Amino acid sequence: MNSLELRKQVTHLKQVKKRNEEKVPQEELTGKYREAYGKLCENLKSSQAELKTKYVEFLRQMVEILSDAVYADPDEEYQMIHERFRAFDDACGGDPLFRKIMETVFFFEDMREE
């Protein structure tokens, strides 16, 4: 599941949890609906952790690539960044969030050359 799909899932689960907590008394959530409510909370926590992990990995990759570019030959820097971003993009299956990060970096690199 890519980061966009995962974000939508987390948002949906948070909305369901909030709606349940607003409409169902706490005693019923922890009593009569304990199993279903517990599963909802467990799914939410798991999805949040997975999304956070994706965010951290994308940022870690971006920082690593850009940090390495500091030491690259100025004539090869842009190409090195581009190749490394593309390799990670391929590895993570073309995630929309990572692609947006790449677009932003390339936008600023293009501006720098003007």
BELKA-V153972 format. One line per field, one symbol per residue. ss: DSSP state (@ for helix, = for strand, . for the rest). phi: phi as a letter, one per 20 degrees, with the letter a starting at -180 (. if undefined). A space follows every 10 residues. Layout:
# BELKA-V153972
ss=???
phi=???
This chain:
# BELKA-V153972
ss=..@@@@@@@@ @@@@@@@@@@ @@@..@@@@. ...@@@@@@@ @@@@@@@@@@ @@@@@@@@@@ @@@@@@@@@. ......@@@@ @@@@@@@@@@ @....@@@@@ @@@@@@@@@@ @@@.
phi=.effffffff gfffffffff ffddggfffe dgdgffffff ffffffffff ffffgfffff fffffffffg efggfdggff ggffffffgf femmfgffff ffgfffffff ffff
